[in-house]
Amino acid sequence: MNDNVQTNEIKYTSKDFHSGQDVRWCPGCGDYSILAQVQRVFPNLGIKKEKFVVVSGIGCSSRFPYYMDTYGFHGIHGRAAAIASGLKMHSPDLSVWVATGDGDLLSIGGNHFIHTCRKNVDIKILLFNNRIYGLTKGQYSPTSELNKITRSSPLGSIDYPFNPVALAIGTEATFVARTMDRDTKHLQEMIERAGRHKGTAFVEIFQNCNIFNDGAFFRFTEKETRPDNVVYLKHGEPLVFGKENDKGIRIEGAHPQIVSLTDGRFTKNDLLVHNEFQADPAIAYMLAHMNERPGFPAPVGIIRQLNKPTYDEMLHNQIEAARNKMGNGDLHKLLYDSSTWEVK
């Protein structure tokens, strides 16, 4: 992917999006990888630098706006999606991005998240999912596994976890993807695809917190184990995985089934072919939950992508139509017209 792009006669590189601030994440944190890929993607989107805004809430990931040389808001806990939505509605020409963690977005921020997706506000949400609260030193989060022992659950968590991708699909988000901090090429591709989507784009990133939850996703992210535990979704192609590309996913009844491609019983023609533009969410929802089945790989890539009018677009069209029909209106007349009364 090209680090340089000509944008309205201005040539940007990834360095143009480095703020110069000292990056204060722990050495080895997966957030460094995400930051680097976002800085590489922004020059490729054909958008003027001053039109980018990065919004965050509270958490390790929420230091993101300090490290991007763009406009930004470091908001309050869980409110990044609300701030970003208001900003996009006021200034629809901006490219608005949310950097958020699993605790920030899915706990106190859960209501803002689901309604942002439901409304299809044209913002991009990058979820840094490490299955833990890192900034506050290791409490279990809404994505932590059942029975997980942490500083806030010494006997094991009795909360069932959210599946972020399944939640986003349930809200009818128009772009839902999953990727990993350690597969930088794929991470970069998913961020760029999200940036080019018109509508709410949600990207779950398996991100390692090497201090408080080291190895949470190693089965999926490490080069040695990844081939047998991850299936890369590509539109129009069958679901094939394994170190030798010797396994596939087919649908048996209403359920996924792992089959061998080497024993002569099945070929690639028998496998599920990925369609990221499928309107019916049933297959996308199945893919979101697939790695929760014992022995099944985690699907990564664009799980679902739809074309729908955005909330901000419809809002401005509605305002324009009202102005054309009734004029701009007069606030003084509205306040002091005949429909007023005095309370004594």
Phi and psi restraints in degrees (value plus and minus 20) as a CYANA .aco file:
   2 ASN   PHI     -94.7   -54.7
   2 ASN   PSI     108.3   148.3
   3 ASP   PHI     -98.9   -58.9
   3 ASP   PSI     -33.4     6.6
   4 ASN   PHI    -135.1   -95.1
   4 ASN   PSI     123.9   163.9
   5 VAL   PHI    -170.2  -130.2
   5 VAL   PSI     127.4   167.4
   6 GLN   PHI    -113.5   -73.5
   6 GLN   PSI      91.3   131.3
   7 THR   PHI    -140.0  -100.0
   7 THR   PSI      85.8   125.8
   8 ASN   PHI      29.2    69.2
   8 ASN   PSI      27.0    67.0
   9 GLU   PHI      50.5    90.5
   9 GLU   PSI      -9.1    30.9
  10 ILE   PHI    -133.9   -93.9
  10 ILE   PSI     106.3   146.3
  11 LYS   PHI    -117.5   -77.5
  11 LYS   PSI      96.5   136.5
  12 TYR   PHI    -123.9   -83.9
  12 TYR   PSI     130.7   170.7
  13 THR   PHI    -147.6  -107.6
  13 THR   PSI     153.8   193.8
  14 SER   PHI     -79.8   -39.8
  14 SER   PSI     -51.0   -11.0
  15 LYS   PHI     -84.5   -44.5
  15 LYS   PSI     -44.9    -4.9
  16 ASP   PHI     -87.1   -47.1
  16 ASP   PSI     -34.5     5.5
  17 PHE   PHI    -128.1   -88.1
  17 PHE   PSI      -8.9    31.1
  18 HIS   PHI    -107.2   -67.2
  18 HIS   PSI     105.6   145.6
  19 SER   PHI     -98.8   -58.8
  19 SER   PSI     -40.8    -0.8
  20 GLY   PHI      68.8   108.8
  20 GLY   PSI     -25.9    14.1
  21 GLN   PHI     -93.5   -53.5
  21 GLN   PSI     127.5   167.5
  22 ASP   PHI     -85.8   -45.8
  22 ASP   PSI     107.6   147.6
  23 VAL   PHI    -101.7   -61.7
  23 VAL   PSI      99.2   139.2
  24 ARG   PHI    -129.3   -89.3
  24 ARG   PSI      28.8    68.8
  25 TRP   PHI    -119.6   -79.6
  25 TRP   PSI     140.5   180.5
  26 CYS   PHI     -83.1   -43.1
  26 CYS   PSI     124.3   164.3
  27 PRO   PHI     -75.5   -35.5
  27 PRO   PSI     111.9   151.9
  28 GLY   PHI      70.3   110.3
  28 GLY   PSI     -22.6    17.4
  29 CYS   PHI     -85.6   -45.6
  29 CYS   PSI     121.2   161.2
  30 GLY   PHI     -86.9   -46.9
  30 GLY   PSI     -35.5     4.5
  31 ASP   PHI     -83.0   -43.0
  31 ASP   PSI     -50.3   -10.3
  32 TYR   PHI     -78.9   -38.9
  32 TYR   PSI     -62.1   -22.1
  33 SER   PHI     -83.8   -43.8
  33 SER   PSI     -63.2   -23.2
  34 ILE   PHI     -84.6   -44.6
  34 ILE   PSI     -63.8   -23.8
  35 LEU   PHI     -78.0   -38.0
  35 LEU   PSI     -66.3   -26.3
  36 ALA   PHI     -81.9   -41.9
  36 ALA   PSI     -60.2   -20.2
  37 GLN   PHI     -93.3   -53.3
  37 GLN   PSI     -56.7   -16.7
  38 VAL   PHI     -83.0   -43.0
  38 VAL   PSI     -61.5   -21.5
  39 GLN   PHI     -85.8   -45.8
  39 GLN   PSI     -47.1    -7.1
  40 ARG   PHI    -100.0   -60.0
  40 ARG   PSI     -51.1   -11.1
  41 VAL   PHI     -97.4   -57.4
  41 VAL   PSI     -62.1   -22.1
  42 PHE   PHI     -73.7   -33.7
  42 PHE   PSI     -60.9   -20.9
  43 PRO   PHI     -83.8   -43.8
  43 PRO   PSI     -40.8    -0.8
  44 ASN   PHI    -107.5   -67.5
  44 ASN   PSI     -26.9    13.1
  45 LEU   PHI    -107.4   -67.4
  45 LEU   PSI     -24.5    15.5
  46 GLY   PHI      49.5    89.5
  46 GLY   PSI       9.9    49.9
  47 ILE   PHI    -138.2   -98.2
  47 ILE   PSI     117.2   157.2
  48 LYS   PHI     -80.9   -40.9
  48 LYS   PSI     121.4   161.4
  49 LYS   PHI     -76.2   -36.2
  49 LYS   PSI     -58.6   -18.6
  50 GLU   PHI     -93.8   -53.8
  50 GLU   PSI     -23.0    17.0
  51 LYS   PHI    -115.6   -75.6
  51 LYS   PSI     -23.2    16.8
  52 PHE   PHI    -108.3   -68.3
  52 PHE   PSI     119.4   159.4
  53 VAL   PHI    -156.0  -116.0
  53 VAL   PSI     111.8   151.8
  54 VAL   PHI    -132.6   -92.6
  54 VAL   PSI     106.6   146.6
  55 VAL   PHI    -138.3   -98.3
  55 VAL   PSI     121.0   161.0
  56 SER   PHI    -161.5  -121.5
  56 SER   PSI     149.7   189.7
  57 GLY   PHI    -127.6   -87.6
  57 GLY   PSI    -134.3   -94.3
  58 ILE   PHI    -149.9  -109.9
  58 ILE   PSI     118.4   158.4
  59 GLY   PHI     121.7   161.7
  59 GLY   PSI     156.3   196.3
  60 CYS   PHI     -79.6   -39.6
  60 CYS   PSI     -66.0   -26.0
  61 SER   PHI     -82.7   -42.7
  61 SER   PSI     -44.8    -4.8
  62 SER   PHI     -97.4   -57.4
  62 SER   PSI     -18.9    21.1
  63 ARG   PHI     -99.6   -59.6
  63 ARG   PSI     -24.2    15.8
  64 PHE   PHI     -70.7   -30.7
  64 PHE   PSI     -65.6   -25.6
  65 PRO   PHI     -78.8   -38.8
  65 PRO   PSI     -48.3    -8.3
  66 TYR   PHI     -87.3   -47.3
  66 TYR   PSI     -47.3    -7.3
  67 TYR   PHI    -117.5   -77.5
  67 TYR   PSI     -25.6    14.4
  68 MET   PHI    -123.5   -83.5
  68 MET   PSI     109.5   149.5
  69 ASP   PHI    -103.7   -63.7
  69 ASP   PSI      48.8    88.8
  70 THR   PHI    -159.4  -119.4
  70 THR   PSI     159.1   199.1
  71 TYR   PHI     -90.6   -50.6
  71 TYR   PSI     134.1   174.1
  72 GLY   PHI    -184.4  -144.4
  72 GLY   PSI     140.6   180.6
  73 PHE   PHI    -148.6  -108.6
  73 PHE   PSI     106.0   146.0
  74 HIS   PHI    -118.3   -78.3
  74 HIS   PSI      79.7   119.7
  75 GLY   PHI    -107.1   -67.1
  75 GLY   PSI    -174.6  -134.6
  76 ILE   PHI    -126.7   -86.7
  76 ILE   PSI     150.0   190.0
  77 HIS   PHI     -78.5   -38.5
  77 HIS   PSI     101.0   141.0
  78 GLY   PHI      61.4   101.4
  78 GLY   PSI     -23.4    16.6
  79 ARG   PHI    -121.1   -81.1
  79 ARG   PSI     -11.7    28.3
  80 ALA   PHI     -79.9   -39.9
  80 ALA   PSI     -63.4   -23.4
  81 ALA   PHI     -84.1   -44.1
  81 ALA   PSI     -55.9   -15.9
  82 ALA   PHI     -88.3   -48.3
  82 ALA   PSI     -64.3   -24.3
  83 ILE   PHI     -82.0   -42.0
  83 ILE   PSI     -66.0   -26.0
  84 ALA   PHI     -83.1   -43.1
  84 ALA   PSI     -59.3   -19.3
  85 SER   PHI     -83.6   -43.6
  85 SER   PSI     -66.3   -26.3
  86 GLY   PHI     -81.9   -41.9
  86 GLY   PSI     -60.3   -20.3
  87 LEU   PHI     -83.2   -43.2
  87 LEU   PSI     -64.4   -24.4
  88 LYS   PHI     -86.6   -46.6
  88 LYS   PSI     -57.1   -17.1
  89 MET   PHI     -89.1   -49.1
  89 MET   PSI     -55.8   -15.8
  90 HIS   PHI     -94.5   -54.5
  90 HIS   PSI     -59.7   -19.7
  91 SER   PHI    -150.0  -110.0
  91 SER   PSI      60.5   100.5
  92 PRO   PHI     -87.0   -47.0
  92 PRO   PSI     -30.4     9.6
  93 ASP   PHI    -101.1   -61.1
  93 ASP   PSI     -26.0    14.0
  94 LEU   PHI    -104.4   -64.4
  94 LEU   PSI     131.5   171.5
  95 SER   PHI    -119.6   -79.6
  95 SER   PSI      87.5   127.5
  96 VAL   PHI    -127.6   -87.6
  96 VAL   PSI     106.5   146.5
  97 TRP   PHI    -142.8  -102.8
  97 TRP   PSI     121.8   161.8
  98 VAL   PHI    -133.8   -93.8
  98 VAL   PSI     106.1   146.1
  99 ALA   PHI    -128.9   -88.9
  99 ALA   PSI     101.2   141.2
 100 THR   PHI    -171.5  -131.5
 100 THR   PSI     136.8   176.8
 101 GLY   PHI    -124.3   -84.3
 101 GLY   PSI     153.5   193.5
 102 ASP   PHI     -85.7   -45.7
 102 ASP   PSI     -55.0   -15.0
 103 GLY   PHI     -92.1   -52.1
 103 GLY   PSI     -64.5   -24.5
 104 ASP   PHI     -83.1   -43.1
 104 ASP   PSI     -68.4   -28.4
 105 LEU   PHI    -100.0   -60.0
 105 LEU   PSI     -59.8   -19.8
 106 LEU   PHI    -122.3   -82.3
 106 LEU   PSI     -27.7    12.3
 107 SER   PHI    -121.9   -81.9
 107 SER   PSI    -113.9   -73.9
 108 ILE   PHI     -85.4   -45.4
 108 ILE   PSI     -45.1    -5.1
 109 GLY   PHI    -113.8   -73.8
 109 GLY   PSI     -15.2    24.8
 110 GLY   PHI     -79.1   -39.1
 110 GLY   PSI     -62.2   -22.2
 111 ASN   PHI     -86.8   -46.8
 111 ASN   PSI     -61.3   -21.3
 112 HIS   PHI     -82.0   -42.0
 112 HIS   PSI     -60.5   -20.5
 113 PHE   PHI     -82.4   -42.4
 113 PHE   PSI     -71.1   -31.1
 114 ILE   PHI     -85.4   -45.4
 114 ILE   PSI     -54.8   -14.8
 115 HIS   PHI     -99.3   -59.3
 115 HIS   PSI     -48.8    -8.8
 116 THR   PHI     -82.2   -42.2
 116 THR   PSI     -66.4   -26.4
 117 CYS   PHI     -84.6   -44.6
 117 CYS   PSI     -64.8   -24.8
 118 ARG   PHI     -78.6   -38.6
 118 ARG   PSI     -61.3   -21.3
 119 LYS   PHI     -98.3   -58.3
 119 LYS   PSI     -37.2     2.8
 120 ASN   PHI      42.2    82.2
 120 ASN   PSI      28.8    68.8
 121 VAL   PHI     -89.5   -49.5
 121 VAL   PSI     117.4   157.4
 122 ASP   PHI     -99.2   -59.2
 122 ASP   PSI      50.9    90.9
 123 ILE   PHI    -149.6  -109.6
 123 ILE   PSI     142.5   182.5
 124 LYS   PHI    -132.6   -92.6
 124 LYS   PSI     107.6   147.6
 125 ILE   PHI    -136.0   -96.0
 125 ILE   PSI      95.8   135.8
 126 LEU   PHI    -122.6   -82.6
 126 LEU   PSI      92.8   132.8
 127 LEU   PHI    -115.4   -75.4
 127 LEU   PSI      94.7   134.7
 128 PHE   PHI    -106.6   -66.6
 128 PHE   PSI      75.0   115.0
 129 ASN   PHI    -117.8   -77.8
 129 ASN   PSI      87.2   127.2
 130 ASN   PHI    -137.0   -97.0
 130 ASN   PSI     -11.6    28.4
 131 ARG   PHI      40.8    80.8
 131 ARG   PSI      11.8    51.8
 132 ILE   PHI    -181.7  -141.7
 132 ILE   PSI     136.9   176.9
 133 TYR   PHI    -108.5   -68.5
 133 TYR   PSI      90.2   130.2
 134 GLY   PHI    -108.0   -68.0
 134 GLY   PSI     -64.4   -24.4
 135 LEU   PHI     -81.8   -41.8
 135 LEU   PSI     -55.8   -15.8
 136 THR   PHI    -115.9   -75.9
 136 THR   PSI      -3.5    36.5
 137 LYS   PHI      59.5    99.5
 137 LYS   PSI      19.7    59.7
 138 GLY   PHI      80.9   120.9
 138 GLY   PSI      14.4    54.4
 139 GLN   PHI    -107.3   -67.3
 139 GLN   PSI     137.4   177.4
 140 TYR   PHI     -90.8   -50.8
 140 TYR   PSI     130.8   170.8
 141 SER   PHI    -137.2   -97.2
 141 SER   PSI     157.8   197.8
 142 PRO   PHI     -84.7   -44.7
 142 PRO   PSI     -32.5     7.5
 143 THR   PHI    -128.2   -88.2
 143 THR   PSI     -18.3    21.7
 144 SER   PHI     -85.6   -45.6
 144 SER   PSI     127.8   167.8
 145 GLU   PHI     -88.8   -48.8
 145 GLU   PSI     133.0   173.0
 146 LEU   PHI     -78.8   -38.8
 146 LEU   PSI     118.9   158.9
 147 ASN   PHI      52.9    92.9
 147 ASN   PSI      -7.4    32.6
 148 LYS   PHI     -91.1   -51.1
 148 LYS   PSI     109.6   149.6
 149 ILE   PHI    -109.1   -69.1
 149 ILE   PSI     101.2   141.2
 150 THR   PHI    -158.4  -118.4
 150 THR   PSI    -197.0  -157.0
 151 ARG   PHI     -86.1   -46.1
 151 ARG   PSI     -45.2    -5.2
 152 SER   PHI    -122.1   -82.1
 152 SER   PSI     -19.7    20.3
 153 SER   PHI    -160.4  -120.4
 153 SER   PSI      46.3    86.3
 154 PRO   PHI     -83.9   -43.9
 154 PRO   PSI     -41.0    -1.0
 155 LEU   PHI    -120.4   -80.4
 155 LEU   PSI     -16.6    23.4
 156 GLY   PHI      84.4   124.4
 156 GLY   PSI     115.5   155.5
 157 SER   PHI     -88.6   -48.6
 157 SER   PSI     115.4   155.4
 158 ILE   PHI    -126.8   -86.8
 158 ILE   PSI      -2.4    37.6
 159 ASP   PHI    -111.5   -71.5
 159 ASP   PSI     113.5   153.5
 160 TYR   PHI     -96.3   -56.3
 160 TYR   PSI     117.1   157.1
 161 PRO   PHI    -101.7   -61.7
 161 PRO   PSI     133.9   173.9
 162 PHE   PHI     -92.8   -52.8
 162 PHE   PSI     126.3   166.3
 163 ASN   PHI    -122.2   -82.2
 163 ASN   PSI      84.6   124.6
 164 PRO   PHI     -78.8   -38.8
 164 PRO   PSI     -60.0   -20.0
 165 VAL   PHI     -86.7   -46.7
 165 VAL   PSI     -63.5   -23.5
 166 ALA   PHI     -82.7   -42.7
 166 ALA   PSI     -59.4   -19.4
 167 LEU   PHI     -82.0   -42.0
 167 LEU   PSI     -64.7   -24.7
 168 ALA   PHI     -83.6   -43.6
 168 ALA   PSI     -60.4   -20.4
 169 ILE   PHI     -84.1   -44.1
 169 ILE   PSI     -60.1   -20.1
 170 GLY   PHI     -83.2   -43.2
 170 GLY   PSI     -46.8    -6.8
 171 THR   PHI    -104.0   -64.0
 171 THR   PSI     -22.4    17.6
 172 GLU   PHI      48.2    88.2
 172 GLU   PSI      11.0    51.0
 173 ALA   PHI     -75.8   -35.8
 173 ALA   PSI     120.8   160.8
 174 THR   PHI    -107.4   -67.4
 174 THR   PSI     -26.5    13.5
 175 PHE   PHI    -166.8  -126.8
 175 PHE   PSI      98.6   138.6
 176 VAL   PHI    -152.3  -112.3
 176 VAL   PSI     104.2   144.2
 177 ALA   PHI    -160.1  -120.1
 177 ALA   PSI     142.2   182.2
 178 ARG   PHI    -156.5  -116.5
 178 ARG   PSI     120.7   160.7
 179 THR   PHI    -172.0  -132.0
 179 THR   PSI    -189.9  -149.9
 180 MET   PHI    -159.1  -119.1
 180 MET   PSI     127.3   167.3
 181 ASP   PHI     -85.9   -45.9
 181 ASP   PSI     -49.5    -9.5
 182 ARG   PHI    -109.2   -69.2
 182 ARG   PSI     -30.4     9.6
 183 ASP   PHI    -123.8   -83.8
 183 ASP   PSI      62.6   102.6
 184 THR   PHI     -86.5   -46.5
 184 THR   PSI     -53.5   -13.5
 185 LYS   PHI     -84.7   -44.7
 185 LYS   PSI     -66.0   -26.0
 186 HIS   PHI     -87.6   -47.6
 186 HIS   PSI     -60.9   -20.9
 187 LEU   PHI     -77.2   -37.2
 187 LEU   PSI     -66.0   -26.0
 188 GLN   PHI     -82.8   -42.8
 188 GLN   PSI     -62.4   -22.4
 189 GLU   PHI     -82.3   -42.3
 189 GLU   PSI     -64.1   -24.1
 190 MET   PHI     -86.9   -46.9
 190 MET   PSI     -58.9   -18.9
 191 ILE   PHI     -84.6   -44.6
 191 ILE   PSI     -62.0   -22.0
 192 GLU   PHI     -87.1   -47.1
 192 GLU   PSI     -62.0   -22.0
 193 ARG   PHI     -82.1   -42.1
 193 ARG   PSI     -59.1   -19.1
 194 ALA   PHI     -83.0   -43.0
 194 ALA   PSI     -62.1   -22.1
 195 GLY   PHI     -84.4   -44.4
 195 GLY   PSI     -46.1    -6.1
 196 ARG   PHI    -111.0   -71.0
 196 ARG   PSI     -28.2    11.8
 197 HIS   PHI    -100.5   -60.5
 197 HIS   PSI     120.6   160.6
 198 LYS   PHI    -118.2   -78.2
 198 LYS   PSI      90.3   130.3
 199 GLY   PHI     111.0   151.0
 199 GLY   PSI    -198.5  -158.5
 200 THR   PHI     -86.7   -46.7
 200 THR   PSI     100.0   140.0
 201 ALA   PHI    -133.7   -93.7
 201 ALA   PSI     101.3   141.3
 202 PHE   PHI    -135.6   -95.6
 202 PHE   PSI     105.7   145.7
 203 VAL   PHI    -144.6  -104.6
 203 VAL   PSI      94.3   134.3
 204 GLU   PHI    -105.0   -65.0
 204 GLU   PSI     109.1   149.1
 205 ILE   PHI    -136.9   -96.9
 205 ILE   PSI      97.9   137.9
 206 PHE   PHI     -87.3   -47.3
 206 PHE   PSI      91.8   131.8
 207 GLN   PHI    -144.9  -104.9
 207 GLN   PSI     112.4   152.4
 208 ASN   PHI    -110.7   -70.7
 208 ASN   PSI     106.1   146.1
 209 CYS   PHI    -119.6   -79.6
 209 CYS   PSI      79.8   119.8
 210 ASN   PHI     -97.0   -57.0
 210 ASN   PSI     -22.1    17.9
 211 ILE   PHI    -118.2   -78.2
 211 ILE   PSI     -68.3   -28.3
 212 PHE   PHI    -129.7   -89.7
 212 PHE   PSI     -31.6     8.4
 213 ASN   PHI    -174.6  -134.6
 213 ASN   PSI      30.1    70.1
 214 ASP   PHI     -81.7   -41.7
 214 ASP   PSI     112.3   152.3
 215 GLY   PHI      64.1   104.1
 215 GLY   PSI      -6.5    33.5
 216 ALA   PHI     -76.7   -36.7
 216 ALA   PSI     -52.6   -12.6
 217 PHE   PHI    -142.9  -102.9
 217 PHE   PSI      -1.9    38.1
 218 PHE   PHI     -78.3   -38.3
 218 PHE   PSI     -51.0   -11.0
 219 ARG   PHI     -78.2   -38.2
 219 ARG   PSI     -51.9   -11.9
 220 PHE   PHI    -116.9   -76.9
 220 PHE   PSI     -48.6    -8.6
 221 THR   PHI    -116.7   -76.7
 221 THR   PSI     -43.3    -3.3
 222 GLU   PHI    -100.6   -60.6
 222 GLU   PSI     122.5   162.5
 223 LYS   PHI     -78.6   -38.6
 223 LYS   PSI     -53.3   -13.3
 224 GLU   PHI     -92.2   -52.2
 224 GLU   PSI     -55.7   -15.7
 225 THR   PHI    -125.2   -85.2
 225 THR   PSI     -36.4     3.6
 226 ARG   PHI     -77.9   -37.9
 226 ARG   PSI     -66.2   -26.2
 227 PRO   PHI     -77.0   -37.0
 227 PRO   PSI     -55.2   -15.2
 228 ASP   PHI    -109.6   -69.6
 228 ASP   PSI     -23.9    16.1
 229 ASN   PHI    -146.1  -106.1
 229 ASN   PSI     -15.8    24.2
 230 VAL   PHI    -154.9  -114.9
 230 VAL   PSI     117.2   157.2
 231 VAL   PHI    -138.3   -98.3
 231 VAL   PSI     103.6   143.6
 232 TYR   PHI    -104.1   -64.1
 232 TYR   PSI     104.0   144.0
 233 LEU   PHI    -107.5   -67.5
 233 LEU   PSI     105.2   145.2
 234 LYS   PHI    -151.6  -111.6
 234 LYS   PSI     108.3   148.3
 235 HIS   PHI     -77.5   -37.5
 235 HIS   PSI     110.2   150.2
 236 GLY   PHI      62.3   102.3
 236 GLY   PSI     -16.2    23.8
 237 GLU   PHI    -138.2   -98.2
 237 GLU   PSI     130.5   170.5
 238 PRO   PHI     -90.7   -50.7
 238 PRO   PSI     137.6   177.6
 239 LEU   PHI    -104.3   -64.3
 239 LEU   PSI      81.6   121.6
 240 VAL   PHI    -141.9  -101.9
 240 VAL   PSI     120.2   160.2
 241 PHE   PHI    -172.1  -132.1
 241 PHE   PSI    -198.9  -158.9
 242 GLY   PHI      87.7   127.7
 242 GLY   PSI     134.3   174.3
 243 LYS   PHI     -78.0   -38.0
 243 LYS   PSI     -52.5   -12.5
 244 GLU   PHI    -127.5   -87.5
 244 GLU   PSI      -3.0    37.0
 245 ASN   PHI      29.3    69.3
 245 ASN   PSI      23.6    63.6
 246 ASP   PHI    -126.1   -86.1
 246 ASP   PSI     -13.0    27.0
 247 LYS   PHI    -149.4  -109.4
 247 LYS   PSI     134.7   174.7
 248 GLY   PHI    -165.7  -125.7
 248 GLY   PSI     150.1   190.1
 249 ILE   PHI    -134.9   -94.9
 249 ILE   PSI     105.5   145.5
 250 ARG   PHI    -143.3  -103.3
 250 ARG   PSI     146.0   186.0
 251 ILE   PHI    -120.8   -80.8
 251 ILE   PSI     103.9   143.9
 252 GLU   PHI    -136.9   -96.9
 252 GLU   PSI      88.7   128.7
 253 GLY   PHI      48.6    88.6
 253 GLY   PSI    -140.1  -100.1
 254 ALA   PHI    -132.9   -92.9
 254 ALA   PSI      -1.3    38.7
 255 HIS   PHI    -147.9  -107.9
 255 HIS   PSI     129.7   169.7
 256 PRO   PHI     -94.7   -54.7
 256 PRO   PSI     129.5   169.5
 257 GLN   PHI    -157.6  -117.6
 257 GLN   PSI     113.4   153.4
 258 ILE   PHI    -105.6   -65.6
 258 ILE   PSI     110.3   150.3
 259 VAL   PHI    -148.3  -108.3
 259 VAL   PSI     134.2   174.2
 260 SER   PHI    -105.8   -65.8
 260 SER   PSI     120.8   160.8
 261 LEU   PHI    -121.4   -81.4
 261 LEU   PSI      -9.5    30.5
 262 THR   PHI    -137.5   -97.5
 262 THR   PSI     -27.8    12.2
 263 ASP   PHI    -115.2   -75.2
 263 ASP   PSI     -15.7    24.3
 264 GLY   PHI      66.7   106.7
 264 GLY   PSI     -26.6    13.4
 265 ARG   PHI    -102.6   -62.6
 265 ARG   PSI     -53.8   -13.8
 266 PHE   PHI    -153.5  -113.5
 266 PHE   PSI     131.5   171.5
 267 THR   PHI    -144.4  -104.4
 267 THR   PSI     158.0   198.0
 268 LYS   PHI     -81.3   -41.3
 268 LYS   PSI     -44.4    -4.4
 269 ASN   PHI     -87.1   -47.1
 269 ASN   PSI     -37.6     2.4
 270 ASP   PHI    -110.0   -70.0
 270 ASP   PSI     -26.4    13.6
 271 LEU   PHI    -108.4   -68.4
 271 LEU   PSI     141.1   181.1
 272 LEU   PHI     -86.6   -46.6
 272 LEU   PSI     107.9   147.9
 273 VAL   PHI    -119.0   -79.0
 273 VAL   PSI     107.1   147.1
 274 HIS   PHI     -94.8   -54.8
 274 HIS   PSI     112.5   152.5
 275 ASN   PHI    -148.3  -108.3
 275 ASN   PSI      78.1   118.1
 276 GLU   PHI     -91.8   -51.8
 276 GLU   PSI     -33.7     6.3
 277 PHE   PHI    -119.3   -79.3
 277 PHE   PSI     -10.2    29.8
 278 GLN   PHI     -83.7   -43.7
 278 GLN   PSI     104.9   144.9
 279 ALA   PHI     -89.8   -49.8
 279 ALA   PSI     -60.4   -20.4
 280 ASP   PHI     -88.6   -48.6
 280 ASP   PSI     104.9   144.9
 281 PRO   PHI    -101.6   -61.6
 281 PRO   PSI     -19.1    20.9
 282 ALA   PHI     -79.3   -39.3
 282 ALA   PSI     -68.7   -28.7
 283 ILE   PHI     -87.7   -47.7
 283 ILE   PSI     -60.8   -20.8
 284 ALA   PHI     -80.5   -40.5
 284 ALA   PSI     -60.7   -20.7
 285 TYR   PHI     -87.0   -47.0
 285 TYR   PSI     -58.9   -18.9
 286 MET   PHI     -82.8   -42.8
 286 MET   PSI     -62.8   -22.8
 287 LEU   PHI     -83.4   -43.4
 287 LEU   PSI     -59.1   -19.1
 288 ALA   PHI     -78.5   -38.5
 288 ALA   PSI     -55.8   -15.8
 289 HIS   PHI    -117.3   -77.3
 289 HIS   PSI     -21.0    19.0
 290 MET   PHI     -81.3   -41.3
 290 MET   PSI     -61.1   -21.1
 291 ASN   PHI     -92.4   -52.4
 291 ASN   PSI     -25.7    14.3
 292 GLU   PHI     -98.9   -58.9
 292 GLU   PSI     -33.3     6.7
 293 ARG   PHI    -101.9   -61.9
 293 ARG   PSI     116.2   156.2
 294 PRO   PHI     -75.3   -35.3
 294 PRO   PSI     107.8   147.8
 295 GLY   PHI      65.2   105.2
 295 GLY   PSI     -26.2    13.8
 296 PHE   PHI    -109.8   -69.8
 296 PHE   PSI     128.6   168.6
 297 PRO   PHI     -99.1   -59.1
 297 PRO   PSI     142.0   182.0
 298 ALA   PHI    -108.8   -68.8
 298 ALA   PSI     102.0   142.0
 299 PRO   PHI     -91.8   -51.8
 299 PRO   PSI     111.3   151.3
 300 VAL   PHI    -146.6  -106.6
 300 VAL   PSI     129.5   169.5
 301 GLY   PHI     106.5   146.5
 301 GLY   PSI    -185.3  -145.3
 302 ILE   PHI    -103.1   -63.1
 302 ILE   PSI      93.5   133.5
 303 ILE   PHI    -103.9   -63.9
 303 ILE   PSI     -57.9   -17.9
 304 ARG   PHI    -173.0  -133.0
 304 ARG   PSI     120.3   160.3
 305 GLN   PHI    -166.9  -126.9
 305 GLN   PSI     105.0   145.0
 306 LEU   PHI    -146.3  -106.3
 306 LEU   PSI     137.4   177.4
 307 ASN   PHI    -126.9   -86.9
 307 ASN   PSI      92.1   132.1
 308 LYS   PHI    -162.5  -122.5
 308 LYS   PSI     129.6   169.6
 309 PRO   PHI     -78.0   -38.0
 309 PRO   PSI     124.3   164.3
 310 THR   PHI    -109.0   -69.0
 310 THR   PSI     137.0   177.0
 311 TYR   PHI     -81.4   -41.4
 311 TYR   PSI     -66.3   -26.3
 312 ASP   PHI     -83.0   -43.0
 312 ASP   PSI     -57.5   -17.5
 313 GLU   PHI     -84.7   -44.7
 313 GLU   PSI     -67.6   -27.6
 314 MET   PHI     -85.6   -45.6
 314 MET   PSI     -56.1   -16.1
 315 LEU   PHI     -81.1   -41.1
 315 LEU   PSI     -68.9   -28.9
 316 HIS   PHI     -89.7   -49.7
 316 HIS   PSI     -53.0   -13.0
 317 ASN   PHI     -84.9   -44.9
 317 ASN   PSI     -60.2   -20.2
 318 GLN   PHI     -85.4   -45.4
 318 GLN   PSI     -63.5   -23.5
 319 ILE   PHI     -83.3   -43.3
 319 ILE   PSI     -63.3   -23.3
 320 GLU   PHI     -83.7   -43.7
 320 GLU   PSI     -61.6   -21.6
 321 ALA   PHI     -83.8   -43.8
 321 ALA   PSI     -60.4   -20.4
 322 ALA   PHI     -85.6   -45.6
 322 ALA   PSI     -60.0   -20.0
 323 ARG   PHI     -85.3   -45.3
 323 ARG   PSI     -61.4   -21.4
 324 ASN   PHI     -84.1   -44.1
 324 ASN   PSI     -53.3   -13.3
 325 LYS   PHI    -103.7   -63.7
 325 LYS   PSI     -60.5   -20.5
 326 MET   PHI    -138.2   -98.2
 326 MET   PSI     -21.8    18.2
 327 GLY   PHI      65.0   105.0
 327 GLY   PSI    -198.6  -158.6
 328 ASN   PHI     -96.4   -56.4
 328 ASN   PSI     -38.0     2.0
 329 GLY   PHI      63.4   103.4
 329 GLY   PSI     143.8   183.8
 330 ASP   PHI    -153.8  -113.8
 330 ASP   PSI      90.0   130.0
 331 LEU   PHI     -83.2   -43.2
 331 LEU   PSI     -60.5   -20.5
 332 HIS   PHI     -82.2   -42.2
 332 HIS   PSI     -62.5   -22.5
 333 LYS   PHI     -85.4   -45.4
 333 LYS   PSI     -59.2   -19.2
 334 LEU   PHI     -82.3   -42.3
 334 LEU   PSI     -59.6   -19.6
 335 LEU   PHI     -98.3   -58.3
 335 LEU   PSI     -52.0   -12.0
 336 TYR   PHI    -139.4   -99.4
 336 TYR   PSI      -0.3    39.7
 337 ASP   PHI     -94.6   -54.6
 337 ASP   PSI    -193.6  -153.6
 338 SER   PHI     -86.0   -46.0
 338 SER   PSI     -42.2    -2.2
 339 SER   PHI    -103.8   -63.8
 339 SER   PSI      33.4    73.4
 340 THR   PHI    -149.5  -109.5
 340 THR   PSI     139.4   179.4
 341 TRP   PHI    -170.1  -130.1
 341 TRP   PSI     143.6   183.6
 342 GLU   PHI    -135.5   -95.5
 342 GLU   PSI     112.4   152.4
 343 VAL   PHI    -120.4   -80.4
 343 VAL   PSI     103.7   143.7
